[in-house]
Amino acid sequence: MAEVAIIGGGISGLSTAYYLARRGVRSTIIESRPRLGGVIQTVQVDGCTVEAGPDSFISAKPAAMELIRELGLGDQAIGSNDFSRKTFVWKHGRLVPLPDGLMMMVPTKIMPLLTTRLLSWNTKVRMGMELFHAPRPHESDESVAEFIEEHYGAEAVDYLAEPLLSGIYGGNPRQLSVTSVLPRFVTLARQYGSLTRGVLAERAKASNHNAAPAPLFRTLKSGLGQMIEALTAALQEKVEVRHARAQTVERADSGFRVRLDGEWMEARRVVMACEAHSGAALLGGVDGRLAELLGSVPYSSSMTVALGFAASDFARLPDGHGFLVPKKERRRLMACTWIGAKFPFRVPEGTVVARCFLGGTDNAGVLNETDEAVTASVMEELQEIAGFRAQPKFVRIFRWPRSMAQYTVGHPQRLAEMQAREAALAGLHLVGNAYEGIGIPDCIRMGKRAAEGISG
Ligand SMILES: Cc1cc2nc3c(=O)[nH]c(=O)nc-3n(C[C@H](O)[C@H](O)[C@H](O)COP(=O)(O)OP(=O)(O)OC[C@H]3O[C@@H](n4cnc5c(N)ncnc54)[C@H](O)[C@@H]3O)c2cc1C
């Protein structure tokens, strides 16, 4: 009998297993895919390091760097180059740079806001006036779009909040909960009476404390797959990995039993480290209401398409780190990163690699299209937006169906109920991107906390 069965071998399940092993508790990871890592996967193509899923993590949340250091990869971590970063937004048939000094969608510098072509004068005035006439804070949860619109107007939603957030959640700001997705902004707006004033005050405090500000994002030189390889190596002989699909979870005298490919596996405790919709399908017999709540967490599907070109085929190399395409401009591409500009050491001289994002809550159907159809439509839009004629030397397409949880309005209440039921079910633990954060550091933090709870 296993002490702990962990269903799901993504970063949430792997970090749970890692921190359990550190405390001397053996576990079994059950993973239906033939490899570990979940949506974290790095591939090498023609000398280029290509991320199939996430490419970096936010550095303000410490759990990922702590794990990376423990794995002996501290010297492999690199920070984002925040000063050279230039991102464009596609608006009315041209690429317009995001104004300098934005903290997400909050302006912190006057001149770039006044001179940007991304926003109309009405919106600029409204954003400036927010300092003096901020809306009253809401008592209850509201959508990100409502919150940003109340502070800065509808155009700030369409050309800042929507494209910036769809790059993270693949979601719709009219549905996403501001309390769950932008909790810091809600607190700052309440505390300072103005979101802009709150962000400025927080930045001033940070610059008083830190000599040099930390980079916004970090990653590993050879890709985040390095972290999965190191975790897998660290877990060897301490953790059993079974590549099988868990089909159901039931209560048993010993704790729980999990059915895998027709046989039963007993475990004292079960950690649900799979997507919430997968958990919903497994837990009906253990707690019907919990299964229902898990099943009610919407997920978006996404796709990344990496295209490699010969730099010599470009009349002019693309400018900046990439671009975002607002939904209002109705294209299939949601965003594109020029990997060599963002991470120069990942692409050899003479090559240009575009990493494009498609899908999201409104365009999941693209995942069912053939590779040829996807490539043709991506190329058509890339050529139109980035203005070049080069043909790709390689194309790699990665599909991530229903992989990104959406914290829709009301998520805080749903989370509270899920966690209350989890607490009442001795031996059952929930970790993963459906609960307290979708980013890698949050998933690692939840895995570590579950391991600490289990090992006492
Ligand atoms: C395209 C993309 C880009 C992203 N970019 C970033 C980024 O830059 N920075 C960042 O911080 N985050 C990013 N994220 C989010 C972040 O990567 C994920 O939220 C996080 O990695 C999820 O980890 P997880 O272990 O909870 O889930 P997953 O990685 O989804 O792993 C869950 C695992 O459970 C397995 N499973 C499911 N059901 C069963 C079953 N019944 N039996 C056995 N196994 C099962 C699945 O096969 C899967 O491997 C991105 C996500 C995507 C999809």
The ligand as an SDF file (V2000), in Angstrom:
LIG
                    3D

 53 58  0  0  0  0  0  0  0  0999 V2000
    0.6770   27.5130  -22.6900 C   0  0  0  0  0  0  0  0  0  0  0  0
    0.8560   27.8480  -21.2250 C   0  0  0  0  0  0  0  0  0  0  0  0
    1.7110   28.8750  -20.8660 C   0  0  0  0  0  0  0  0  0  0  0  0
    1.8940   29.1820  -19.5090 C   0  0  0  0  0  0  0  0  0  0  0  0
    2.7800   30.1640  -19.1790 N   0  0  0  0  0  0  0  0  0  0  0  0
    3.1020   30.3550  -17.8720 C   0  0  0  0  0  0  0  0  0  0  0  0
    4.2080   31.1730  -17.5060 C   0  0  0  0  0  0  0  0  0  0  0  0
    4.9190   31.7170  -18.3600 O   0  0  0  0  0  0  0  0  0  0  0  0
    4.4920   31.3160  -16.1740 N   0  0  0  0  0  0  0  0  0  0  0  0
    3.7710   30.6690  -15.2020 C   0  0  0  0  0  0  0  0  0  0  0  0
    4.0790   30.8210  -14.0100 O   0  0  0  0  0  0  0  0  0  0  0  0
    2.7290   29.8630  -15.5240 N   0  0  0  0  0  0  0  0  0  0  0  0
    2.3960   29.6830  -16.8260 C   0  0  0  0  0  0  0  0  0  0  0  0
    1.3830   28.8180  -17.1630 N   0  0  0  0  0  0  0  0  0  0  0  0
    0.6040   28.2020  -16.0860 C   0  0  0  0  0  0  0  0  0  0  0  0
    1.3750   27.0950  -15.3720 C   0  0  0  0  0  0  0  0  0  0  0  0
    2.3220   26.5510  -16.2240 O   0  0  0  0  0  0  0  0  0  0  0  0
    0.4160   25.9960  -14.9350 C   0  0  0  0  0  0  0  0  0  0  0  0
   -0.6680   26.5460  -14.2060 O   0  0  0  0  0  0  0  0  0  0  0  0
    1.1150   24.9780  -14.0410 C   0  0  0  0  0  0  0  0  0  0  0  0
    2.2870   24.4900  -14.6480 O   0  0  0  0  0  0  0  0  0  0  0  0
    0.1210   23.8490  -13.7610 C   0  0  0  0  0  0  0  0  0  0  0  0
    0.7650   22.7990  -13.1000 O   0  0  0  0  0  0  0  0  0  0  0  0
   -0.0930   21.6090  -12.5030 P   0  0  0  0  0  0  0  0  0  0  0  0
    0.8520   20.5760  -12.0470 O   0  0  0  0  0  0  0  0  0  0  0  0
   -1.0660   22.1350  -11.4920 O   0  0  0  0  0  0  0  0  0  0  0  0
   -0.9970   21.1020  -13.7070 O   0  0  0  0  0  0  0  0  0  0  0  0
   -0.5710   20.3710  -15.0630 P   0  0  0  0  0  0  0  0  0  0  0  0
    0.7440   20.8180  -15.5260 O   0  0  0  0  0  0  0  0  0  0  0  0
   -1.7430   20.5390  -15.9680 O   0  0  0  0  0  0  0  0  0  0  0  0
   -0.4350   18.8560  -14.6330 O   0  0  0  0  0  0  0  0  0  0  0  0
   -1.5670   18.0680  -14.3020 C   0  0  0  0  0  0  0  0  0  0  0  0
   -1.1990   16.6470  -14.6710 C   0  0  0  0  0  0  0  0  0  0  0  0
   -2.2370   15.7590  -14.2360 O   0  0  0  0  0  0  0  0  0  0  0  0
   -2.3230   14.7140  -15.1700 C   0  0  0  0  0  0  0  0  0  0  0  0
   -3.6390   14.0720  -15.0150 N   0  0  0  0  0  0  0  0  0  0  0  0
   -4.8650   14.6320  -15.1640 C   0  0  0  0  0  0  0  0  0  0  0  0
   -5.8280   13.7340  -14.9160 N   0  0  0  0  0  0  0  0  0  0  0  0
   -5.2030   12.5780  -14.5910 C   0  0  0  0  0  0  0  0  0  0  0  0
   -5.6760   11.2850  -14.2280 C   0  0  0  0  0  0  0  0  0  0  0  0
   -6.9920   11.0000  -14.1190 N   0  0  0  0  0  0  0  0  0  0  0  0
   -4.7640   10.3110  -13.9740 N   0  0  0  0  0  0  0  0  0  0  0  0
   -3.4200   10.5730  -14.0550 C   0  0  0  0  0  0  0  0  0  0  0  0
   -2.9290   11.7960  -14.4040 N   0  0  0  0  0  0  0  0  0  0  0  0
   -3.8090   12.7870  -14.6550 C   0  0  0  0  0  0  0  0  0  0  0  0
   -2.1560   15.4210  -16.5140 C   0  0  0  0  0  0  0  0  0  0  0  0
   -1.7510   14.5170  -17.5190 O   0  0  0  0  0  0  0  0  0  0  0  0
   -1.0810   16.4530  -16.1750 C   0  0  0  0  0  0  0  0  0  0  0  0
    0.2220   16.0000  -16.4860 O   0  0  0  0  0  0  0  0  0  0  0  0
    1.1830   28.4730  -18.5080 C   0  0  0  0  0  0  0  0  0  0  0  0
    0.3210   27.4370  -18.8690 C   0  0  0  0  0  0  0  0  0  0  0  0
    0.1520   27.1160  -20.2170 C   0  0  0  0  0  0  0  0  0  0  0  0
   -0.7710   25.9870  -20.5980 C   0  0  0  0  0  0  0  0  0  0  0  0
  1  2  1  0
  2  3  1  0
  2 52  2  0
  3  4  2  0
  4  5  1  0
  4 50  1  0
  5  6  2  0
  6  7  1  0
  6 13  1  0
  7  8  2  0
  7  9  1  0
  9 10  1  0
 10 11  2  0
 10 12  1  0
 12 13  2  0
 13 14  1  0
 14 15  1  0
 14 50  1  0
 15 16  1  0
 16 17  1  0
 16 18  1  0
 18 19  1  0
 18 20  1  0
 20 21  1  0
 20 22  1  0
 22 23  1  0
 23 24  1  0
 24 25  2  0
 24 26  1  0
 24 27  1  0
 27 28  1  0
 28 29  2  0
 28 30  1  0
 28 31  1  0
 31 32  1  0
 32 33  1  0
 33 34  1  0
 33 48  1  0
 34 35  1  0
 35 36  1  0
 35 46  1  0
 36 37  1  0
 36 45  1  0
 37 38  2  0
 38 39  1  0
 39 40  1  0
 39 45  2  0
 40 41  1  0
 40 42  2  0
 42 43  1  0
 43 44  2  0
 44 45  1  0
 46 47  1  0
 46 48  1  0
 48 49  1  0
 50 51  2  0
 51 52  1  0
 52 53  1  0
M  END
$$$$
